[in-house]
């Protein structure tokens, strides 16, 4: 799985950035994730990057444009690319059991979140509070991803291994449980110590039981 920061370097918003501007971009990701967009000033971004505040405005008109330089590629290019990659890795498979399917989905996404935690934090904050971001992200989910998810779910249901629910309901059930796990441990209580393997395994078993006839 490609690291999300390296994928950014191929987007129009970051293409051709100077070393100083790239420091600003990375500094904004770091501070928006740690403090939130609203609580971060352009001066703090500049100080953290080791540049003058005026350097920010040579590339970005204001703080909001800097935010959208982070989020627009995510919705336009990066998210579809990652989801398609995830679909090929995870959903092009014949799963012998519901547990195998759920475990693969959850372990894969948990690893992705851990590897890209700062950007995920910004995404979650803005997804919740900004309708513009929410609409862009929903539209960015590729059709192929949902088709692959539906194919796997339908196959498991056909073999009487999964409850005969609507696939969108199954999708929400799986990812709401995963989001709850991720939000608690990485976003709400990031300093709380926990047994990751044990708790993720319990979450997987909880979802598996819920989806088993």
trRosetta pair geometry for C-beta under 8 A, 3 or more apart (Angstrom, degrees):
i j d omega theta_ij theta_ji phi_ij phi_ji
1 82 7.8 50 -157 -141 100 90
1 85 7.0 128 -121 129 73 135
1 89 7.9 -42 -74 -37 91 166
1 111 7.2 136 26 116 152 114
1 112 6.2 -114 175 -96 159 86
1 115 7.0 133 99 59 124 163
2 6 6.0 -116 178 75 99 114
2 7 5.4 101 123 -58 128 105
2 82 7.8 -120 57 -98 96 85
2 85 7.6 -112 14 -120 98 177
3 6 4.7 78 72 9 94 106
3 7 7.1 -165 93 -11 48 86
3 115 6.3 -123 -116 160 78 114
3 116 7.0 161 -160 -78 64 95
4 7 5.4 -52 -150 33 39 116
4 8 6.8 54 150 -32 65 95
4 78 6.4 71 -149 -174 91 135
4 82 7.3 -6 -98 -77 96 140
4 115 7.6 133 -2 115 94 94
4 116 4.2 60 10 -121 130 135
4 119 5.3 -111 108 38 145 158
5 8 5.6 -42 -160 17 37 119
5 9 7.8 45 146 -28 58 93
5 26 7.3 45 -147 -109 127 97
5 29 7.6 162 -104 100 103 175
5 116 7.6 -177 -26 -122 78 90
5 119 7.5 -168 -66 -37 74 131
6 9 5.9 -39 -167 11 44 116
7 10 6.3 -58 -173 29 48 107
7 11 7.6 54 138 -32 69 100
7 77 8.0 -172 159 117 107 104
7 78 5.2 113 124 -122 131 103
7 81 6.9 178 -157 86 137 142
7 82 7.7 -51 -78 -60 176 100
8 11 5.5 -49 -162 13 50 118
8 13 7.7 -58 -171 76 89 103
8 14 5.0 61 149 9 88 159
8 25 7.6 170 143 155 142 136
8 70 7.9 -22 -126 -133 135 57
8 73 6.0 114 -128 94 71 154
8 78 7.0 -7 -78 -78 62 140
9 14 5.5 -95 -115 115 36 127
9 15 7.5 99 172 -87 50 54
10 14 7.8 24 33 72 21 106
10 15 7.1 24 -164 -79 25 96
10 77 7.8 -134 99 139 98 148
11 14 5.2 62 63 26 90 95
11 15 6.6 -141 91 -31 37 88
11 72 8.0 143 176 96 138 87
11 73 3.6 -21 -128 -115 158 139
11 76 7.9 111 -139 73 114 113
11 77 5.8 177 -105 51 98 143
11 78 7.1 -43 -67 -45 127 102
12 15 5.5 -43 -132 14 31 119
12 73 7.6 -178 38 -86 69 104
13 69 4.1 165 -174 -153 134 83
13 70 7.9 -136 125 -49 153 27
13 72 6.3 126 -46 68 142 115
13 73 5.6 -119 25 -39 123 115
14 17 5.2 -44 -166 -16 62 128
14 22 7.2 75 -160 -107 102 82
14 25 6.2 78 -112 -134 107 167
14 69 7.2 119 -56 171 77 105
14 73 7.3 -33 0 -36 105 158
17 21 4.1 -134 -165 95 94 117
17 22 4.6 125 118 -61 126 80
17 25 6.5 -25 -150 -17 165 138
17 59 7.2 43 -124 -134 89 154
18 21 4.7 92 49 10 76 102
18 22 6.9 -138 93 -6 39 87
19 22 5.7 -54 -148 35 30 113
19 23 6.7 36 151 -22 62 102
20 23 5.7 -51 -156 30 33 114
20 24 6.8 35 146 -19 63 102
20 49 7.6 91 -169 151 64 122
20 51 5.3 108 -165 -100 102 142
20 55 5.8 -93 152 -172 124 140
21 24 5.4 -47 -153 32 39 115
21 25 6.4 43 148 -22 66 102
21 55 7.4 -147 -82 161 64 100
21 58 7.7 -107 -87 83 109 104
21 59 5.0 94 -130 -42 125 160
22 25 5.4 -47 -147 33 36 115
22 26 6.4 31 155 -13 66 105
23 26 6.0 -57 -146 42 29 106
23 27 6.0 34 153 -23 65 110
23 49 4.1 121 137 -162 99 103
23 50 6.7 -63 165 48 147 91
23 51 6.3 132 91 -23 127 122
24 27 5.6 -56 -144 37 28 114
24 28 6.4 31 155 -23 64 104
24 45 6.3 58 -156 151 76 108
24 46 7.1 -5 -114 -97 97 58
24 49 4.9 5 -85 -104 50 171
24 51 6.3 -57 -68 43 97 143
24 55 6.5 -158 -65 115 136 106
24 56 5.5 167 -151 -101 141 76
24 59 7.2 150 72 48 149 135
24 60 7.7 -157 135 5 137 124
24 66 7.6 -95 147 -133 105 127
25 28 5.9 -54 -153 31 27 111
25 29 6.8 27 150 -17 61 104
25 66 7.7 -157 -109 -158 59 93
25 69 7.0 -96 -122 118 101 126
25 70 7.4 159 -163 -79 84 89
26 29 5.6 -50 -152 34 36 113
26 30 6.4 37 151 -20 66 106
26 49 7.4 127 67 -108 82 99
27 30 5.6 -56 -149 37 32 113
27 31 6.2 16 159 -8 68 110
27 45 5.0 122 118 -165 114 70
27 46 7.6 125 112 -72 158 16
27 48 4.4 146 -153 97 115 108
27 49 3.8 -90 -33 -63 153 94
28 31 6.2 -62 -139 45 28 100
28 32 5.7 27 164 -18 67 112
28 40 7.6 126 -143 134 64 148
28 45 5.1 19 -82 -135 73 128
28 66 5.2 -137 -125 158 161 121
28 67 7.5 -140 170 -79 128 52
28 70 6.5 -141 112 -52 118 133
29 32 6.2 -55 -135 39 22 108
29 33 6.2 21 161 -18 59 113
29 70 6.0 161 -85 -124 86 134
29 118 5.2 77 154 135 95 126
29 119 6.1 -26 -153 -77 117 75
29 122 6.7 -90 -143 -26 65 147
30 33 6.1 -68 -157 37 22 109
30 34 6.3 7 157 -11 63 115
30 48 6.7 -155 81 154 127 144
30 118 6.0 -40 -100 -144 44 147
31 34 5.6 -58 -137 43 34 105
31 35 5.6 -17 179 24 73 112
31 40 4.6 121 138 -130 113 137
31 44 5.9 145 -147 123 155 112
31 45 5.8 -131 35 -91 150 73
31 48 5.9 177 -53 10 123 166
32 35 7.2 -71 -119 58 17 75
32 36 6.7 -8 -164 180 53 13
32 37 5.0 20 -139 -79 100 67
32 40 5.7 -95 -82 14 56 157
32 67 6.9 139 -110 -111 149 88
32 70 7.2 -174 42 45 160 172
32 118 7.9 94 72 175 83 92
32 121 7.7 156 116 101 76 101
32 122 4.7 41 121 -102 119 115
32 125 7.8 -156 163 53 90 146
33 117 7.3 99 -167 122 142 75
33 118 3.8 -94 -50 -153 167 74
33 119 7.3 -52 -78 -49 125 23
33 121 4.1 92 -144 71 85 132
33 122 5.4 -68 -77 -43 73 88
34 118 7.9 -22 -38 -127 74 97
35 39 4.4 -126 155 95 100 112
35 40 4.9 128 81 -65 123 92
35 44 7.8 -17 33 128 160 157
36 39 4.5 64 68 22 100 106
36 40 6.7 -176 83 -17 48 95
36 125 6.0 -175 -128 -150 83 155
37 40 6.2 -72 -149 33 25 108
37 63 7.6 139 -174 151 89 114
37 67 5.6 41 -132 -105 131 134
37 122 7.1 89 -53 -141 100 91
37 125 6.7 166 -2 117 100 136
37 126 6.8 58 -14 -73 143 102
40 44 5.6 -121 -161 72 73 132
40 45 6.5 74 162 -53 111 94
40 63 7.6 165 97 -155 89 133
41 44 4.7 102 58 3 80 99
41 45 7.2 -139 100 -3 47 85
41 63 7.7 -92 -155 -86 35 144
42 45 5.4 -49 -149 35 40 116
42 46 6.3 41 152 -20 68 104
42 53 5.6 91 124 -154 99 100
42 56 5.3 -149 -167 66 112 167
42 57 7.8 42 -178 -48 152 91
42 62 7.8 -100 -65 -165 138 53
42 63 5.3 -127 -63 -75 98 101
42 66 7.8 141 -108 2 95 153
43 46 5.7 -55 -149 38 31 111
43 47 6.2 31 154 -19 66 107
43 53 5.1 -28 -101 -92 63 130
44 47 5.7 -52 -141 38 31 110
44 48 6.1 31 158 -18 64 109
45 48 6.0 -59 -149 38 26 110
45 49 6.3 16 155 -11 63 113
45 56 6.4 75 95 -90 124 139
45 63 7.8 162 -7 -118 146 96
45 66 7.4 34 -161 154 171 165
46 49 5.8 -65 -147 43 29 105
46 51 5.3 -99 -157 79 79 75
46 52 6.1 -28 -173 140 133 18
46 53 4.2 -125 -8 -87 165 55
46 55 6.5 133 -127 47 108 101
46 56 5.8 -96 -72 -33 102 114
47 50 7.5 35 -180 -72 31 33
49 55 8.0 -131 97 84 134 134
51 55 4.3 -63 151 43 125 156
51 56 7.7 139 98 -45 121 72
52 55 5.0 117 65 -16 75 98
53 56 6.0 -38 -174 12 50 113
53 57 7.7 32 142 -7 69 102
54 57 5.9 -62 -158 39 47 105
54 58 7.0 60 147 -34 71 96
55 58 5.8 -43 -158 14 40 117
55 59 7.8 10 157 5 63 100
56 59 7.0 -87 -176 46 35 89
56 60 5.7 -46 168 52 77 106
56 66 6.9 -30 -169 -72 109 139
57 60 6.5 -78 -108 74 36 62
57 61 6.9 39 -145 -146 77 21
57 62 7.5 25 -110 -78 92 41
60 63 7.7 73 133 -91 129 20
60 65 4.6 172 -166 95 89 110
60 66 4.3 45 -171 -66 164 83
60 69 6.5 -93 -102 -16 118 143
61 65 4.6 92 41 -9 87 154
62 65 5.4 103 52 8 63 100
62 66 7.4 -118 106 -3 39 91
63 66 5.5 -54 -155 35 38 115
63 67 6.5 43 148 -22 68 101
64 67 5.4 -48 -151 32 37 115
64 68 6.4 28 154 -12 68 105
65 68 5.8 -55 -144 42 34 106
65 69 6.3 44 150 -28 64 102
66 69 5.5 -48 -150 28 32 117
66 70 7.0 30 150 -16 60 101
67 70 5.8 -61 -164 34 35 109
67 71 6.2 5 153 0 71 114
67 122 7.8 -165 -148 -172 86 123
67 126 7.4 151 176 -91 120 146
68 71 5.5 -62 -130 52 40 98
68 72 5.0 47 169 -32 78 108
69 72 6.5 -28 -110 28 20 110
69 73 7.6 18 176 -8 46 103
70 73 7.6 -83 180 35 19 97
70 74 7.1 13 143 -18 58 117
70 119 7.2 -158 179 -128 107 91
70 122 6.3 -34 131 130 140 157
71 74 5.2 -58 -155 33 42 120
71 75 6.4 29 157 -12 75 105
71 122 7.1 -133 -73 133 98 114
71 123 6.9 148 -118 -100 95 71
71 126 6.2 -71 -97 88 150 160
71 133 5.9 -50 173 -122 147 111
71 136 7.7 97 147 85 104 146
72 75 6.1 -62 -149 40 32 101
72 76 5.7 11 163 -6 70 118
72 136 7.7 -75 -120 180 55 158
73 76 5.9 -66 -129 50 30 100
73 77 5.3 -38 -165 43 72 106
73 78 5.2 62 137 -16 85 110
74 77 7.9 -39 -75 56 6 64
74 78 4.8 -47 -117 58 42 121
74 79 5.3 60 166 -36 64 101
74 119 7.1 174 -93 176 134 118
74 123 6.4 -139 161 -96 161 117
74 137 7.7 -14 120 -100 102 93
74 140 7.9 39 127 178 62 175
75 78 8.0 22 3 46 21 84
75 79 5.8 4 -111 16 28 134
75 133 7.3 -152 -58 -153 139 64
75 136 3.9 12 -168 144 159 111
75 137 5.3 -95 -109 -79 102 55
75 139 7.5 48 -179 67 108 90
75 140 4.5 -142 -166 -55 64 145
76 79 8.0 100 35 31 24 95
76 80 7.8 -57 144 7 25 115
76 136 7.7 -42 -54 -176 69 115
76 140 6.9 -97 -71 -110 20 117
77 80 6.6 -79 -158 43 22 101
77 81 6.0 14 161 -17 65 117
78 81 5.7 -62 -148 39 28 111
78 82 6.1 23 159 -17 67 110
79 82 5.8 -57 -142 39 29 108
79 83 6.0 26 160 -17 66 109
79 137 6.7 -169 -115 -138 175 75
79 140 4.6 56 85 137 131 136
79 141 7.5 -63 142 -78 116 51
80 83 5.7 -57 -141 40 29 109
80 84 6.1 30 160 -19 66 107
80 140 5.5 -121 -50 178 90 84
80 141 7.6 171 -96 -125 73 15
80 142 4.9 99 -144 -50 92 105
81 84 5.9 -56 -147 37 27 109
81 85 6.3 27 153 -18 62 108
82 85 5.6 -55 -148 37 31 112
82 86 6.1 33 152 -20 65 107
82 112 7.4 108 -177 -148 126 138
83 86 5.5 -52 -145 38 32 114
83 87 6.2 39 151 -26 64 104
83 140 7.9 142 3 132 141 87
83 141 6.3 -167 -148 -138 172 62
83 142 5.6 170 97 17 124 102
83 145 4.7 -36 157 -80 113 148
84 87 5.4 -49 -147 32 32 116
84 88 6.5 30 155 -17 64 102
84 142 5.6 33 -68 21 92 159
84 144 6.3 43 -115 78 89 129
84 145 6.7 -103 -82 -63 50 96
85 88 5.9 -55 -152 35 31 108
85 89 6.3 24 153 -14 65 110
86 89 5.8 -61 -145 41 30 108
86 90 5.6 -16 172 16 68 121
86 91 7.5 54 128 -6 71 103
86 108 6.4 127 -144 148 99 134
86 109 7.7 47 -141 -77 141 78
86 112 7.6 -24 -89 -61 124 151
86 145 7.4 34 77 -124 101 113
87 90 6.7 -75 -125 53 17 85
87 91 4.7 -40 -155 37 62 124
87 92 7.1 76 147 -31 67 90
87 142 7.5 -90 -18 71 150 123
87 144 6.1 120 130 121 168 95
87 145 4.7 -127 -72 -110 132 70
87 148 4.7 124 -162 40 107 159
87 149 7.8 -83 -120 -40 97 79
88 91 7.5 -15 -45 49 13 81
88 92 5.6 -1 -150 -4 43 131
89 92 7.7 102 36 28 8 98
89 108 6.9 153 105 -133 125 141
90 93 6.8 -72 176 8 30 122
90 104 5.4 160 -147 144 98 113
90 105 6.3 111 173 -89 140 58
90 108 5.4 -65 -81 -31 139 170
91 145 7.3 122 20 -151 161 58
91 148 3.6 87 129 145 135 121
91 149 5.9 -65 -128 -69 140 53
91 151 7.4 102 167 59 101 104
91 152 5.6 -112 -153 -28 80 134
92 148 6.5 -54 -64 -144 65 126
93 104 7.4 -87 61 156 150 174
93 152 7.4 28 66 -106 68 121
94 155 7.0 -109 -132 153 75 156
95 98 7.6 92 124 -90 129 21
95 100 4.5 179 -162 92 102 113
95 101 4.1 97 140 -63 176 90
95 104 7.3 -134 -102 10 126 137
95 152 6.4 52 8 -160 116 108
95 155 7.8 126 41 95 82 123
95 156 6.7 -13 73 -77 110 110
96 100 5.7 70 50 7 76 153
97 100 4.8 106 58 1 80 99
97 101 7.2 -143 99 -1 49 86
97 161 6.3 -149 -140 -168 48 135
98 101 5.6 -58 -154 38 37 113
98 102 6.1 30 155 -14 72 109
98 156 5.9 100 -84 -165 79 141
98 161 5.4 -177 -38 147 93 99
98 162 5.2 136 -92 -84 119 87
98 208 5.4 139 112 -144 104 80
98 211 5.2 -173 -171 102 142 114
98 212 5.6 -160 44 -78 152 83
99 102 6.0 -58 -141 42 29 106
99 103 5.8 28 161 -20 66 112
99 204 7.0 76 -154 154 77 104
99 205 7.6 11 -124 -103 107 57
99 208 4.5 29 -93 -126 74 144
100 103 6.0 -56 -140 39 24 110
100 104 6.3 25 160 -20 61 109
101 104 6.1 -60 -152 34 24 109
101 105 6.5 22 155 -16 62 109
101 152 6.1 150 -134 161 128 126
101 156 6.5 -59 -21 -67 158 146
102 105 5.8 -57 -149 37 31 112
102 106 6.1 17 161 -10 67 113
102 174 6.3 -146 -126 -127 89 112
102 204 5.5 143 122 -155 108 81
102 207 5.1 175 -157 101 142 120
102 208 5.2 -148 40 -73 153 82
102 211 7.0 163 -63 35 132 144
103 106 6.2 -62 -140 43 26 103
103 107 5.9 21 165 -15 65 114
103 204 4.9 52 -92 -155 73 143
103 208 7.9 8 -41 -64 85 124
104 107 6.2 -58 -137 41 22 105
104 108 6.1 23 163 -20 60 114
105 108 6.1 -68 -154 36 21 110
105 109 6.4 5 162 -7 62 112
105 174 6.2 0 111 171 152 136
105 178 7.6 -102 127 -65 99 149
106 109 6.1 -60 -142 43 29 102
106 110 6.0 32 159 -23 65 111
106 174 7.5 -132 -63 -177 95 95
106 178 5.3 -154 -120 -101 89 115
106 181 7.9 41 -159 49 116 153
106 200 6.6 164 139 -172 121 99
106 203 6.7 178 -162 106 154 113
106 204 5.4 -152 49 -88 152 95
106 207 7.5 156 -53 31 139 152
107 110 5.7 -55 -142 36 28 113
107 111 6.5 30 158 -19 63 105
107 200 7.2 95 -90 159 71 136
107 204 7.9 10 -42 -79 86 136
108 111 6.1 -59 -156 33 27 109
108 112 6.6 26 150 -19 63 107
109 112 5.4 -51 -148 35 38 116
109 113 6.4 39 155 -20 68 102
109 178 6.0 39 87 176 139 146
109 182 7.9 -76 131 -61 103 139
110 113 5.9 -52 -149 34 32 110
110 114 6.5 31 154 -17 64 107
110 178 7.3 -125 -62 -157 86 104
110 181 7.6 -41 -99 110 112 126
110 182 6.9 -155 -113 -84 72 100
110 200 6.2 12 -93 -125 169 137
111 114 5.8 -57 -149 37 31 111
111 115 6.3 24 156 -15 65 111
112 115 6.0 -65 -149 40 28 107
112 116 6.2 -21 168 23 66 113
113 116 6.6 -86 -140 58 23 79
113 117 6.3 60 161 -93 65 68
113 120 5.3 63 -141 -89 77 172
113 182 5.3 -73 -179 -138 173 129
113 186 6.3 168 146 36 120 174
114 117 6.2 -3 -146 -56 26 103
114 186 7.3 -130 -90 -102 63 139
116 119 5.0 -41 169 46 97 110
116 120 5.6 107 109 -29 86 100
117 120 5.5 -62 -145 39 31 114
117 121 6.3 36 158 -26 68 103
117 186 6.0 -132 -134 -174 114 123
118 121 5.8 -52 -153 28 30 112
118 122 6.9 25 153 -13 62 103
119 122 5.8 -53 -152 37 37 110
119 123 6.2 40 150 -22 67 108
120 123 5.5 -55 -146 38 32 115
120 124 6.2 32 157 -21 67 105
120 182 8.0 -86 157 167 142 131
120 186 7.6 8 97 126 134 138
121 124 6.0 -54 -146 34 28 108
121 125 6.4 28 156 -18 63 107
121 186 7.9 -130 -74 137 94 98
121 187 6.1 164 -112 -115 85 94
122 125 5.9 -57 -150 36 30 111
122 126 6.2 12 161 -4 66 112
123 126 6.3 -69 -146 46 24 99
123 127 5.7 30 158 -28 65 114
123 133 7.8 -175 -151 172 59 130
123 137 7.5 112 -166 -99 104 143
124 127 5.6 -53 -138 34 26 115
124 128 6.4 25 162 -19 61 107
124 183 7.5 165 -159 -103 153 93
124 187 6.3 -51 81 -116 161 151
125 128 6.3 -66 -160 33 23 107
125 129 6.5 -20 163 14 62 115
126 129 6.3 -74 -135 54 31 88
126 130 4.7 -20 -173 23 76 125
126 133 4.5 68 139 6 103 175
127 130 7.3 -40 -79 50 12 82
127 133 5.6 -112 -90 118 46 116
127 134 5.5 103 -161 -89 62 75
127 137 6.0 -19 -114 14 107 160
128 134 7.9 109 -67 -75 11 114
130 133 4.2 62 91 11 112 110
130 134 6.6 172 92 -15 58 86
131 134 5.4 -56 -145 37 35 115
131 135 6.2 34 159 -20 69 104
132 135 6.2 -57 -151 35 27 107
132 136 6.6 24 153 -16 62 109
133 136 5.8 -60 -151 38 32 111
133 137 6.2 27 157 -19 68 109
134 137 6.1 -59 -147 36 27 108
134 138 6.4 25 158 -18 64 108
135 138 6.0 -56 -147 35 29 109
135 139 6.4 24 157 -14 64 111
136 139 6.0 -64 -151 41 28 108
136 140 6.2 32 152 -31 65 111
137 140 5.5 -54 -147 27 32 117
137 141 7.7 47 154 -35 60 86
138 141 6.5 -39 -169 3 37 109
141 145 5.9 -101 179 59 83 136
141 146 6.7 70 141 -39 114 106
142 145 4.7 104 68 -7 86 99
142 146 7.7 -166 97 2 54 81
143 146 6.2 -63 -158 41 38 103
143 147 6.1 39 149 -22 72 110
144 147 5.5 -55 -145 38 33 115
144 148 6.2 34 156 -21 67 105
145 148 5.9 -58 -153 35 28 108
145 149 6.4 27 151 -17 65 107
146 149 5.4 -51 -144 38 36 114
146 150 6.1 39 154 -21 66 105
146 171 7.8 -17 -128 -89 87 155
147 150 5.7 -55 -148 38 29 112
147 151 6.3 34 152 -25 64 104
148 151 5.6 -49 -147 30 32 114
148 152 6.6 29 156 -15 64 102
149 152 6.1 -57 -153 37 30 107
149 153 6.2 26 153 -15 65 111
149 167 6.9 131 121 177 95 119
149 171 6.2 54 154 -93 146 111
150 153 5.7 -59 -143 42 31 110
150 154 5.9 31 159 -21 68 109
150 167 4.9 29 -113 -165 80 170
151 154 5.9 -55 -143 37 25 109
151 155 6.4 27 155 -21 61 107
152 155 5.8 -56 -151 34 30 112
152 156 6.5 26 154 -15 64 106
153 156 5.9 -58 -151 38 31 108
153 157 6.3 28 153 -16 66 108
153 162 6.4 -114 -158 103 67 164
153 167 4.8 132 87 -120 156 101
153 170 5.5 136 -133 86 139 158
154 157 5.6 -55 -144 40 32 111
154 158 6.1 39 154 -26 66 105
154 167 7.3 -34 -52 -76 81 127
155 158 5.6 -51 -146 32 29 114
155 159 6.6 16 157 -6 62 107
156 159 6.1 -64 -150 45 30 102
156 161 4.6 -89 -169 74 80 107
156 162 3.9 58 123 -10 112 123
157 160 7.5 36 -178 -80 36 26
157 161 7.4 -102 -74 52 22 66
157 162 4.8 -66 -72 71 65 101
157 163 7.6 -38 -109 88 94 25
157 164 5.5 105 -153 -102 118 66
160 213 6.4 -54 180 14 74 151
161 212 7.3 -49 173 -126 57 74
161 213 7.6 -160 -179 5 12 104
162 170 7.3 32 172 -121 129 142
162 211 5.4 -24 -143 162 86 98
162 212 7.2 -67 -113 -99 43 39
162 213 7.2 93 135 -32 11 88
163 170 7.7 173 68 -92 94 106
163 210 7.8 -66 -3 143 140 55
163 211 5.5 -128 12 -160 101 48
163 212 7.0 36 -38 76 88 7
163 213 5.4 150 -87 -79 62 66
164 213 7.7 37 -13 -91 79 112
165 169 4.6 -101 158 83 119 126
165 170 5.3 144 84 -54 115 89
165 173 7.8 52 96 -10 161 141
165 211 7.9 -94 20 -129 125 77
166 169 4.5 88 66 4 87 107
166 170 7.2 -157 94 -7 45 85
167 170 5.3 -50 -146 36 40 114
167 171 6.2 46 152 -23 68 102
168 171 5.4 -47 -148 33 34 116
168 172 6.5 35 153 -18 64 103
169 172 5.8 -52 -147 37 32 110
169 173 6.3 36 153 -23 64 106
170 173 5.7 -54 -147 34 30 114
170 174 6.5 27 157 -16 65 106
170 211 6.5 75 -137 -120 99 118
171 174 6.2 -60 -151 36 27 106
171 175 6.2 -1 165 3 65 115
172 175 6.4 -70 -138 50 25 94
172 176 5.6 27 167 -24 67 114
173 176 6.3 -52 -135 33 19 108
173 177 6.7 17 161 -14 55 108
173 207 6.8 139 139 -142 94 94
173 210 6.3 -152 175 120 132 135
173 211 6.9 149 108 -70 142 101
174 177 6.3 -70 -164 36 25 107
174 178 6.4 16 150 -13 65 112
174 207 5.7 78 -116 -161 64 140
174 211 7.7 17 -70 -55 93 141
175 178 5.2 -49 -139 41 42 113
175 179 5.9 46 157 -23 70 103
176 179 5.7 -49 -141 37 30 111
176 180 6.4 36 154 -23 61 103
177 180 5.8 -52 -151 32 30 113
177 181 6.7 30 152 -17 62 105
177 203 5.7 154 158 -171 108 99
177 206 6.5 -176 -149 95 141 116
177 207 5.0 -165 61 -74 165 112
178 181 5.7 -55 -153 36 34 112
178 182 6.2 28 153 -14 68 108
178 203 7.1 113 -92 154 52 136
179 182 5.7 -56 -142 42 33 109
179 183 5.8 34 159 -22 69 109
180 183 5.9 -52 -137 37 25 110
180 184 6.3 24 163 -18 61 108
181 184 6.3 -61 -151 35 23 107
181 185 6.4 -7 166 5 61 116
181 199 7.0 157 -144 138 109 105
181 200 6.7 98 -179 -104 149 67
181 203 4.9 -8 -73 -95 141 161
182 185 6.6 -76 -143 48 23 93
182 186 5.4 -31 -176 29 67 120
182 187 6.9 49 135 -6 74 108
183 186 7.2 -66 -108 54 12 79
183 187 4.8 -48 -147 48 53 124
183 188 5.6 45 153 -15 76 108
184 187 7.6 26 -3 50 11 81
184 188 5.5 -38 -125 47 35 120
184 189 6.0 -8 176 30 62 105
185 189 6.6 -38 -113 73 28 87
185 190 7.4 74 153 -107 43 44
185 192 6.9 -110 -129 69 60 108
185 194 6.0 -92 -119 41 113 143
185 196 7.5 111 -172 -107 157 85
185 199 7.5 144 -68 100 140 149
186 190 5.8 35 -162 -104 32 86
187 190 6.8 61 -65 -59 7 96
189 192 3.9 17 147 -9 115 127
194 199 5.6 -4 159 -14 121 147
195 198 3.8 20 115 27 121 120
195 199 5.9 137 80 -17 71 90
196 199 6.3 -66 -141 42 23 100
196 200 5.9 17 166 -14 65 113
197 200 6.2 -60 -142 40 23 106
197 201 6.1 26 157 -21 61 112
198 201 5.8 -60 -151 36 26 113
198 202 6.5 25 152 -19 63 105
199 202 5.5 -49 -147 34 36 113
199 203 6.5 39 152 -20 65 102
200 203 5.5 -50 -150 34 35 113
200 204 6.4 38 151 -20 66 104
201 204 5.6 -52 -148 35 32 113
201 205 6.4 30 153 -17 65 106
202 205 5.7 -54 -146 38 32 110
202 206 6.2 39 152 -25 65 105
203 206 5.6 -51 -148 32 31 116
203 207 6.5 26 156 -13 64 105
204 207 6.1 -58 -150 39 29 106
204 208 6.1 32 152 -22 65 110
205 208 5.5 -53 -142 37 32 115
205 209 6.3 34 158 -20 65 103
206 209 6.2 -57 -153 33 25 108
206 210 6.6 22 151 -16 60 110
207 210 5.6 -59 -151 38 34 113
207 211 6.3 15 158 -7 69 112
208 211 6.2 -70 -146 45 27 99
208 212 6.1 30 157 -31 67 112
209 212 5.8 -55 -139 27 29 113
